[in-house]
Amino acid sequence: MARALAGIQPEKVWHYFEEICKIPHPSKKEEKLAAYIINWAKEKNFEVQRDKLGNICIRKPSTPCMQDRLPVIIQGHIDMVCEKNADVEFDFDNDPIQCYIDGDWVKAKGTTLGADNGIGVAMGMAILDSTDIPHPAVELLCTLDEETGLTGAIQLGTDLLKGKILINLDSEEDGTFTIGCAGGLNTSASLKYDADTPLANSLGYQITIKGLRGGHSGIEIHDGRGNAARLLNRVIYELNKQFDFQLSSFDSGSKHNAIPREAFAVIALPKGNEQKFNEEIKKFNDILKNEYLTKEPNLSLEAAPFDLPKRVMTKQMQEKVIKSFYAMPHGVVRMSPDMPGLVQTSTNFAVVETRENEIFVLTSQRSSVETEKQDLANKVRIALELGGFEVSQGDGYPAWQPNVNSPILKTAIEVYKNIFGEEPKIESIHAGLETGLIGEKYPGMDMLSFGPNLRDVHSPDERVQISTTEKCWKLLLEILKNIPKS
């Protein structure tokens, strides 16, 4: 069978990435991919160890003449965010990702690609599978369930790793070394569904916002993209002033770290209002398209006849939900005063799900300043509690504090300049990385993160750039050759 990614370099990296794409690996359901990686490692006669959670560590001895170098850990996570366009039929639990080449990019057909972080894992596997690459003793650490709360790193066994230097391959900007990241916290809530019956002579309608770009809430949160949940609620809030409709359901988003791209609401509208209602929908569609003309050129607000719902919210509940969502903060709250261009604190209004007995909400707060993260989480909590929601918050994860004196950073900078003839960019990022948690488990671990260009991760537009993947591979090989002596 012809390989979709044949003919691009580095060949072995793309081979393993395509193998990863063939195996379903949603967050919390990575065992099929884990089994493939473990069986592959055993066939190669590598030492394999798993901790209690199931994180995988594969060890390969150093090549000759590199035994005196510090042992290195190459790290990536094996789960992926599962997002698809509404018109795409796809089962992430069973179907392989349909990857393909589009110019200088690898993409997927209608779904997330999983290059976050499959491309990093593929690079680690290619290193282990090499016979001609000089390297010190290497461990490939494959963590589980990164995308839904860094579970693998949080529960990482403290006796799993032997290496002293960790290279995380989960960054997404070519030519950039990441040495710090924000901490995060999820706030979730539920409100008991108080049901009523639709008024007599009502019609069912579904209101839909779609065509938004979405994206990673740690990477694109500052980009001015639309949040489908907020925009749909804004429309409903205004329509609620003019029509005596009854709200039945509100659904948007599916992941805490993805900006919602689509949102759907089902209502019962009294007959006789159809013409004016459709006129108002068209008016709001024009308003939103004008406001997001540059950032969201494919934005679309539509209303279409729908099955009349059998139950609707009570008026009191409807008012609470709409107003609570309207008060919900979303987006950048503060930029860093010390690092130009870096988001310091933000929140993502991520998921709304109408269930049989409740309305469920999930949000995500991020900050490189712990006290600001807690303050913002309090604001989200209060907005939800004022709407009658019961709120819960996790412990979150810590920020990774930058170390500008890191020996591996110094080595990487020198290598980068020697290969490419220019200075790399050094940054801390707003997205969460597992490095902070791994560093807590292994004090003194010297850590660095880099990777090729990825764009629109956590959305069906996710793509990874071929040319910068080759560049990243060359950089990784040279860094391994120049690891400091122990």
Residue pairs with C-beta under 8 A, 6 or more apart in sequence:
3 15
3 18
4 18
4 98
4 99
4 100
4 101
5 14
5 15
5 17
5 18
5 99
5 101
5 106
6 14
8 14
8 101
8 106
8 466
9 466
9 470
10 126
10 469
10 470
10 473
12 126
12 129
12 130
13 119
13 122
13 123
13 126
13 469
13 473
14 106
14 122
14 469
15 122
15 126
16 121
16 122
16 125
16 126
16 129
17 99
17 106
17 115
17 118
17 119
17 122
18 99
19 36
19 122
20 33
20 78
20 114
20 118
20 121
20 122
21 96
21 97
21 99
21 108
21 113
21 114
21 118
22 96
22 97
23 32
23 33
23 36
23 96
24 32
24 33
24 92
24 93
24 94
24 95
24 96
25 32
25 33
25 78
25 79
25 80
25 114
25 118
26 79
26 80
26 82
26 92
26 93
27 79
27 80
27 81
27 82
27 145
27 146
27 147
27 148
28 79
28 144
28 145
28 148
28 151
29 79
29 93
30 54
30 78
30 79
30 144
30 145
31 54
33 78
34 54
34 56
34 78
34 142
34 144
37 56
37 58
37 78
37 121
37 125
37 142
38 48
38 50
38 56
40 125
41 48
41 58
41 128
42 48
44 128
44 129
46 58
46 59
46 60
46 128
47 58
47 59
48 56
48 57
48 58
48 59
49 56
49 57
49 59
49 160
50 56
50 57
51 57
51 155
51 156
51 157
51 159
51 160
52 155
52 157
53 144
53 151
53 152
53 155
53 156
53 157
54 144
54 152
55 141
55 142
55 143
55 144
55 152
55 155
55 156
55 157
55 160
56 78
56 140
56 141
56 142
57 139
57 140
57 141
57 142
57 160
57 161
58 128
58 139
58 140
58 142
59 137
59 138
59 139
59 162
60 127
60 128
60 135
60 137
60 138
60 139
60 140
61 137
62 69
62 71
62 135
62 136
62 137
62 138
63 133
63 134
63 135
65 134
66 134
66 135
66 136
66 483
67 136
67 137
68 485
68 486
69 136
69 137
69 483
69 484
69 485
69 486
70 136
70 163
70 164
70 165
70 483
70 484
70 485
70 486
71 136
71 137
71 138
71 139
71 162
71 163
71 164
71 165
71 486
72 135
72 136
72 137
72 138
72 139
72 163
72 164
72 165
72 166
72 167
72 480
72 483
73 138
73 139
73 140
73 141
73 161
73 163
73 165
73 166
73 167
74 120
74 123
74 124
74 127
74 138
74 139
74 140
74 141
74 167
74 169
74 476
75 120
75 124
75 140
75 141
75 142
75 143
75 166
75 167
75 168
75 169
75 170
75 434
75 438
76 117
76 118
76 120
76 121
76 123
76 124
76 141
76 142
76 143
76 168
76 169
76 170
77 117
77 120
77 121
77 142
77 143
77 144
77 145
77 146
77 147
77 152
77 170
77 434
78 117
78 118
78 121
78 142
78 143
78 144
79 144
79 145
79 146
79 147
79 148
80 112
80 114
80 116
80 117
80 118
80 147
81 112
81 114
81 116
81 147
81 255
81 257
81 258
81 457
81 458
82 92
82 111
82 112
82 254
82 255
83 111
83 112
83 214
83 254
83 255
83 258
83 261
83 458
83 459
83 460
84 90
84 92
84 110
84 111
84 112
84 460
85 110
85 111
85 460
86 210
86 262
87 110
88 109
88 110
88 111
88 460
90 110
90 111
92 111
97 108
97 111
97 112
97 113
97 114
98 108
98 109
98 110
98 111
99 106
99 107
99 108
99 113
100 106
100 107
100 108
100 109
101 466
102 463
104 465
104 466
104 467
105 455
105 463
105 464
105 465
105 466
106 113
106 115
106 463
106 464
106 466
107 113
107 461
107 462
107 463
108 114
108 460
108 462
110 460
111 460
112 457
112 458
112 459
112 460
112 462
113 462
113 463
113 464
114 462
115 454
115 457
115 462
115 463
115 464
116 170
116 172
116 216
116 454
116 457
116 458
116 462
117 146
117 169
117 170
119 169
119 451
119 452
119 454
119 464
119 469
120 168
120 169
120 170
120 451
121 140
121 142
121 169
123 169
123 472
123 473
123 476
124 140
124 142
124 169
125 140
126 473
127 133
127 135
127 138
127 140
127 476
127 480
128 138
128 140
133 477
133 480
134 480
134 481
135 480
135 481
135 483
136 480
136 483
137 162
137 163
138 163
138 480
139 161
139 162
139 163
141 160
141 161
141 166
143 152
143 153
143 156
143 434
144 151
144 152
145 151
145 152
146 152
146 153
146 170
146 434
147 255
147 257
148 255
148 256
149 186
149 256
149 394
149 397
150 184
150 397
150 432
150 434
150 437
152 434
153 397
153 434
153 437
153 438
153 441
154 397
154 437
156 437
156 438
156 441
158 441
158 442
161 438
161 442
163 445
164 444
164 445
164 446
164 486
165 407
165 408
165 445
165 446
165 447
165 448
165 483
166 435
166 438
166 442
166 445
166 446
166 447
166 448
167 408
167 447
167 448
167 449
167 450
167 476
167 479
168 178
168 433
168 434
168 435
168 447
168 448
168 449
169 449
169 450
169 451
169 472
169 476
170 433
170 434
170 449
170 451
171 178
171 429
171 433
171 449
171 450
171 451
172 219
172 451
172 452
172 453
172 454
172 455
172 457
173 425
173 427
173 451
173 453
174 451
174 452
174 453
174 465
174 468
174 471
174 472
175 416
175 420
175 422
175 424
175 425
176 424
176 425
176 426
176 427
176 450
177 409
177 412
177 413
177 416
177 424
177 425
177 426
177 427
177 448
177 449
177 450
178 427
178 428
178 429
178 433
178 448
178 449
178 450
179 400
179 402
179 403
179 404
179 406
179 409
179 426
179 427
179 428
179 447
179 448
179 449
180 368
180 399
180 400
180 401
180 402
180 427
180 428
180 429
181 368
181 399
181 400
181 428
181 429
181 430
181 431
181 432
181 433
181 435
181 436
181 449
182 218
182 343
182 344
182 366
182 367
182 368
182 373
182 399
182 428
182 429
182 430
182 431
182 432
183 366
183 367
183 368
183 370
183 373
183 396
183 397
183 398
183 399
183 432
183 436
184 218
184 364
184 365
184 366
184 373
184 396
184 397
184 432
185 364
185 365
185 366
185 373
185 374
185 377
185 393
185 394
185 395
185 396
185 397
186 256
186 362
186 363
186 364
186 365
186 393
186 394
186 396
187 362
187 363
187 364
187 365
187 377
187 380
187 381
187 384
187 391
187 392
187 393
188 360
188 361
188 362
188 363
188 391
188 392
188 393
189 360
189 361
189 384
189 389
189 390
189 391
189 392
190 358
190 359
190 360
190 361
190 389
190 390
191 317
191 320
191 321
191 358
191 359
191 361
191 387
191 388
191 389
191 390
192 357
192 358
193 313
193 317
193 354
193 355
193 356
193 357
193 358
193 359
194 313
194 314
194 316
194 317
195 311
195 312
195 313
195 314
196 246
196 311
196 312
196 313
196 314
196 315
197 310
197 311
197 312
198 246
198 248
198 268
198 308
198 309
198 310
198 311
198 312
199 244
199 246
199 268
199 270
201 270
201 271
202 246
202 268
202 269
202 270
202 271
202 308
203 268
203 269
203 270
203 271
203 274
203 305
203 308
204 266
204 267
204 268
204 269
204 305
204 306
204 307
204 308
204 309
205 245
205 266
205 267
205 268
205 269
205 277
205 303
205 304
205 305
205 306
206 264
206 265
206 266
206 267
206 303
206 304
206 306
207 232
207 235
207 236
207 264
207 265
207 266
207 267
207 281
207 301
207 302
207 303
208 262
208 263
208 264
208 300
208 301
208 302
208 303
208 304
209 228
209 231
209 232
209 235
209 262
209 263
209 288
209 299
209 300
209 301
210 228
210 261
210 262
210 299
210 300
210 302
211 261
211 296
211 298
211 299
211 300
212 225
212 226
212 227
212 228
212 231
212 259
212 260
212 261
212 262
212 296
212 298
212 299
213 220
213 225
213 226
213 261
213 295
213 296
213 298
213 456
213 459
213 461
214 225
214 228
214 258
214 259
214 260
214 261
214 456
214 458
214 459
214 461
215 223
215 225
215 258
215 259
215 456
215 457
215 458
215 459
216 257
216 258
216 259
216 431
216 456
216 457
216 458
216 459
217 256
217 257
217 258
217 259
217 346
217 348
217 350
217 364
217 366
217 458
218 257
218 346
218 366
218 429
218 430
218 431
218 432
219 429
219 430
219 431
219 457
220 259
220 456
221 259
221 331
221 332
221 343
221 346
221 348
221 366
221 430
222 331
222 332
222 335
222 343
222 346
222 430
223 295
224 295
225 259
225 295
225 296
226 288
226 292
226 295
226 296
226 299
227 259
227 260
227 330
227 331
227 348
227 349
228 252
228 253
228 260
228 261
228 262
228 263
229 252
229 253
229 260
229 263
229 325
229 349
229 350
229 351
229 352
230 325
230 328
230 330
230 349
231 263
231 288
231 301
232 250
232 252
232 263
232 264
232 265
233 250
233 263
233 322
233 325
233 326
234 326
235 281
235 284
235 288
235 301
236 247
236 250
236 265
236 322
237 322
237 323
237 326
238 280
238 284
239 245
239 277
239 280
240 318
240 322
242 276
242 280
243 269
243 270
243 273
243 276
243 277
244 270
245 267
245 268
245 269
245 270
245 273
246 267
246 268
246 312
246 313
246 315
246 318
247 265
247 266
247 267
247 312
247 313
247 318
247 321
247 322
248 265
248 266
248 267
248 268
248 309
248 311
248 312
248 313
248 354
249 264
249 265
249 266
249 309
249 354
250 263
250 264
250 265
250 321
250 325
250 352
250 354
250 359
251 263
251 264
251 265
251 352
251 353
251 354
252 260
252 262
252 263
252 264
252 351
252 352
253 259
253 260
253 261
253 263
253 350
253 351
253 352
253 362
254 260
254 351
255 350
255 351
255 458
256 348
256 350
256 351
256 362
256 363
256 364
257 348
257 350
257 364
257 432
257 458
258 348
258 350
258 458
258 459
259 348
259 350
259 458
260 349
260 350
260 351
261 459
263 352
266 306
266 309
267 309
267 312
268 308
268 309
268 312
269 277
277 303
278 303
281 301
281 302
281 303
284 301
285 300
285 301
285 302
288 299
288 301
289 296
289 299
292 299
312 318
313 321
317 388
320 387
320 388
321 359
321 387
323 386
323 387
324 383
324 384
324 386
324 387
324 388
324 389
325 349
325 352
325 387
327 383
327 386
327 387
328 349
328 363
328 380
328 383
328 384
329 347
329 349
329 376
329 379
329 380
329 383
330 347
330 348
330 349
331 346
331 347
332 343
332 345
332 346
333 344
333 345
333 346
333 347
333 372
333 376
334 343
334 344
334 345
334 372
335 341
335 342
335 343
335 344
336 342
336 343
336 344
336 368
337 344
339 427
339 428
342 368
342 427
342 428
342 429
342 430
343 366
343 430
344 367
344 368
344 369
344 372
344 430
345 365
345 366
345 367
345 368
345 369
345 372
345 373
345 376
346 365
346 366
346 367
346 376
346 430
347 363
347 364
347 365
347 366
347 376
347 379
347 380
348 363
348 364
348 365
348 366
349 363
350 362
350 363
350 364
351 360
351 361
351 362
351 363
352 359
352 360
352 361
353 359
353 360
353 361
354 360
359 389
361 384
361 389
363 380
365 373
365 376
365 377
365 380
366 373
366 430
366 431
366 432
367 373
367 376
367 399
368 399
368 428
368 430
369 399
370 398
370 399
373 396
377 393
381 391
381 393
384 391
385 391
397 432
397 436
397 437
398 436
398 437
398 440
399 436
400 428
400 433
400 435
400 436
400 439
400 447
401 436
402 428
403 409
403 446
404 426
406 446
406 447
406 448
407 446
407 484
408 446
408 447
408 448
408 479
408 483
408 484
409 426
409 448
411 479
411 482
411 483
411 484
412 424
412 448
412 450
412 475
412 479
413 423
413 424
413 426
414 482
415 475
415 478
415 479
415 482
416 422
416 423
416 424
416 475
417 423
417 424
418 478
419 474
419 475
419 478
420 471
433 449
435 447
435 449
438 445
438 447
439 445
439 447
450 472
450 475
451 472
452 464
452 465
452 468
452 469
452 471
452 472
453 464
453 465
453 468
454 462
454 463
454 464
454 465
455 461
455 462
455 463
455 464
455 465
456 462
456 463
